[in-house]
Amino acid sequence: MRSVHMKLVMILVLLILSLMTVVGAFLINSVTAFYLEEFYTQMADVFGNQELYNDLTAQSQGEAGDAEQIAEVLKAYSGALGVDNRNRKLYILDSNGNCLIYPEGETGKLEYTKNLSFALTTGLETNQAGDESNPALNYMDVAVPIQRGDNSYIIYIYDNKATEDNLTEQMFTLIIEALIFGVIISVLLSFLLSKTMVTPIQQLTEGAMRVAEGDFSRTIKVASRDEIGVLTDTFNDMARQLQDTLRQVENERNKLDTLFLHMTDGVVAFSREGSVIHSNPAAARMLRRRIDEESTYQELFGDIVPLEQVLQTPDHLEGERQVRDSFLQLLLAPFDRGREGGGALVVIHDVTEQRKNQEMQREFVANVSHELRTPLTNIRSYAETLTEGAGDISPAMEKKFLSVILGESDRMTHIVQDLLTLSRFDSGRDDLKLARFSFSSALQDLYNAVYMEAQRHNHTLRLDVPTQLPDIVADRERILQVMMNIVSNSIKYTPDGGHITISAGQTGSRVWMMVDDDGIGIPEEDRPRIFERFYRVDKARSRQSGGTGLGLSIAKEIMDRHKGALELLDKEGPGLAVRLELNIEGPEHG
């Protein structure tokens, strides 16, 4: 077996054997798959015929029963169905699984297959045929449910695969014969080809050894005695070294490619001429445009910094760009300075959230300062008046001034308390105290708490709650706080003599409460911002009524932490409808 001739013979023989085995297996499997597909396609085409379906389902008058009439209808289609009563047979069963029509010359109990069982149990109800194919089985079958009048029947066609087995057997014999001839031919050709291959292999081996010794500076030991062995060892050594080197390079390249593709920052590399060399998906996503080989630096960033200036800068340059509602920070720097193949690199960083946070912080500080400045100014003004007019102001006036000072102090306290509540929500320190309680009782307590306030404004306050509402899991005090805020706003912003309805109910696994009034409502353009902190539709009236603009923000935070919903509903006529929803089993089921 050390001879090249014998090895080549064995290789060719094994090649022929392997090839014929693979081809034979493929052909046999293809025949099986073809017959299987042909069978079910044939069945689907025939039973999908609307004319046949009408004939099968239409009940006609006559002495023969429905099963016999179905058999007569199918007899006309026996050719299309391939029914020959030898290999492929037709049965008709009733809905109880009793076989009513057998093939000619056959009686006895019919074996229930998977498709037949499916048609009897499920197909009759869903009008689905049992037509699951399985190449592993030694048969093919299909069971089609038919509704004829008030009775249901199963048309069952069974094929024993005899035709397929015969063809497979013939094909197997043919493959064996071809294999024998192929082996004989391969043995003869291998002896002829081996002689012509040995000489170039020897020359290639000597050259490979010189390349191996010269390039890698070491002598390669040859373990094999034949020419192929020497060549294999030589190239194995060369390939091993090259493979190690290339593997290291490829690993580094893969690391860089992975980092480049999955960076959250965008990166675009340009040649010295301004054409795109590389770009990652983040860059195209941030710039909201396609970046390809035809894109240039001039059209992408030419209006920010000229390319020549970037190539000449010793460090890097910075720039900004706004793309729709996004703010992008650009870092532009040259690479491979001094080389002809150098260029410019642009790194894109999305600073939209930072800008928004900065804007929100500025707006928040401004709002807090404004809200606190108004009561502080009033307190100082009334206190200065009391100080300057000490002894000259009547007791009634002093009491009025002190009452104003106390009211403004309470207002400041409410603002600070609301800010602390929001701060706890933002930091996650305010945990919910979840417990199961009666939703109906909470609504009744809410109604009792606001009833007198509604009466002072001559409002008609109505509570519409079903007698049976499930207990819910939630933070009762927080939920009552949200309810109270909604109803108080409705009382506050509804002109005297208005109508306010508090209704509730259950929808699936959630309960809901809705407050509907005929007050001043909220303009459409203000609705998207109504839950923002310090946002008020009518600022003058809100301050006059003691509002801080934080109530609905706190309510929205509480509902979000409960995995609930708080929304404004569209309604006909004046007023506003506010609806909240909660999961009956608590936030974890939201």
Secondary structure, DSSP 4 states (H G I P E B T S, - for coil): --SHHHHHHHHHHHHHHHHHHHHHHHHHHHHHHHHHHHHHHHHHHHHT-HHHHHHHH----SSS-HHHHHHHHHHTTHHHHT--SSSEEEEEEETTS-EEE--TT--SPPP--HHHHHIIIIIHHHT--B----TTSS-EEEEEEEEETTEEEEEEEEE--HHHHHHHHHHHHHHHHHHHHHHHHHHHHHHHHHHHHHHHHHHHHHHHHHHHHHHH-SPPPP--SSHHHHHHHHHHHHHHHHHHHHHHHHHHHHHHHHHHHH-SSEEEEEETTSBEEEE-HHHHHHHTS---TT-BHHHHHTTTS-HHHHHH-SS-EEEEEEETTEEEEEEEEEESTTSTT-EEEEEEEE-HHHHHHHHHHHHHHHHHHHHHHHHHHHHHHHHHHHHHTTTTS-HHHHHHHHHHHHHHHHHHHHHHHHHHHHHHHHHT------EEEEHHHHHHHHHHHHHHHHHHTT-EEEEE--S---EEEE-HHHHHHHHHHHHHHHHHTS-TT-EEEEEEEEETTEEEEEEEE-S----GGGGGGTTSTT--SSHHHHHHTT--S-HHHHHHHHHHHTT-EEEEE--SSSSEEEEEEEETT-GGG-
